[in-house]
Every structure is written in C-alpha cells, then in structure tokens.
Amino acid sequence: MGQSAPEVTQDQLLGAMVAHPILVNRPVVVCKNGVRLCRPSGVVLNLLDQWPDAPYPEEEGSPIIDATGSVVPGA
C-alpha cells in the first residue's frame, strides 16, 4: 500500500513522514518570480533575483555556486 492510498490515515502518513524525513524533502519555493518544486536544490536559483554569496553549498554540502559565482553544472 502506497502512502497516497485512500485507506492510509492521516496519523499513518504523519508517522511515515517522521520515520522517513526524505518523504518531505521536496521544497516548494513561492516568490514573486514564480512557484517551483526545487529539487534538486539548484533549481531555486532560477527564481532568485540575487544569488547567495559564493561559494554556496546545497544541504548535503555539494557546491551549487562555485567560488567564482558560477552555477556548478548538474547542481
């Protein structure tokens, strides 16, 4: 039974989210430039008017923006 099955209760769904946080690691960014599911993390850069200071890592530590201020390919 999948988590979106109609018979899954809200308590079961919340329990699964607590036990497996990766299930909710799908950030939705809402800003004046649009709304986007930002997975992988680097996708959020397309929505920002100004990028963070370089270098800038994603949550796992891999670089999104390198020391020169450029987006890392594949980020």
C-alpha positions as a printed NumPy array, in Angstrom:
array([[  0.   ,   0.   ,   0.   ],
       [  1.411,   3.388,  -1.03 ],
       [  1.325,   6.497,   1.133],
       [ -1.252,   8.079,  -1.182],
       [ -3.696,   5.16 ,  -0.971],
       [ -7.154,   6.252,   0.213],
       [ -7.065,   3.879,   3.189],
       [ -3.91 ,   5.485,   4.652],
       [ -4.908,   7.549,   7.675],
       [ -3.507,  10.971,   8.467],
       [ -1.762,   9.52 ,  11.53 ],
       [ -0.125,   6.819,   9.394],
       [  1.022,   9.4  ,   6.864],
       [  2.454,  11.681,   9.553],
       [  4.132,   8.691,  11.195],
       [  5.776,   7.765,   7.891],
       [  6.962,  11.353,   7.419],
       [  8.53 ,  11.404,  10.883],
       [ 10.149,   7.987,  10.381],
       [ 11.397,   8.857,   6.866],
       [ 12.052,  12.629,   6.553],
       [ 13.182,  12.24 ,   2.943],
       [  9.464,  11.92 ,   2.106],
       [  9.009,  15.617,   2.87 ],
       [ 12.324,  16.821,   1.486],
       [ 10.638,  18.351,  -1.535],
       [ 10.835,  22.099,  -1.02 ],
       [  8.269,  24.197,  -2.84 ],
       [  9.504,  27.76 ,  -3.244],
       [  6.967,  30.549,  -3.708],
       [  8.201,  34.03 ,  -4.594],
       [  7.381,  36.941,  -6.89 ],
       [  9.201,  35.213,  -9.763],
       [  7.111,  32.055,  -9.596],
       [  6.46 ,  28.801,  -7.808],
       [  8.619,  25.752,  -8.285],
       [  9.4  ,  22.383,  -6.76 ],
       [ 13.087,  22.953,  -6.056],
       [ 14.577,  19.513,  -6.387],
       [ 17.488,  19.441,  -6.943],
       [ 18.288,  22.432,  -4.77 ],
       [ 19.987,  24.403,  -7.547],
       [ 16.649,  24.841,  -9.327],
       [ 15.792,  27.611,  -6.848],
       [ 18.485,  29.835,  -8.396],
       [ 16.236,  30.392, -11.435],
       [ 13.681,  32.076,  -9.154],
       [ 16.063,  34.396,  -7.303],
       [ 16.801,  37.986,  -8.3  ],
       [ 20.06 ,  37.813,  -6.335],
       [ 22.074,  34.682,  -5.619],
       [ 23.719,  33.936,  -2.258],
       [ 27.391,  34.816,  -1.826],
       [ 29.794,  32.384,  -3.465],
       [ 30.722,  29.703,  -2.791],
       [ 27.355,  28.265,  -1.777],
       [ 26.648,  24.589,  -0.977],
       [ 23.434,  22.614,  -1.095],
       [ 22.18 ,  20.94 ,   2.081],
       [ 24.384,  17.842,   1.586],
       [ 27.494,  20.011,   1.198],
       [ 27.963,  19.767,  -2.572],
       [ 28.507,  23.144,  -4.216],
       [ 25.658,  24.831,  -6.094],
       [ 27.604,  28.035,  -6.724],
       [ 31.377,  27.789,  -7.038],
       [ 33.971,  30.241,  -5.711],
       [ 33.763,  32.322,  -8.917],
       [ 29.988,  32.802,  -8.558],
       [ 29.073,  30.377, -11.342],
       [ 26.445,  27.653, -11.068],
       [ 28.077,  24.227, -10.816],
       [ 26.96 ,  22.035, -13.753],
       [ 24.438,  19.456, -12.6  ],
       [ 23.57 ,  21.347,  -9.416]])
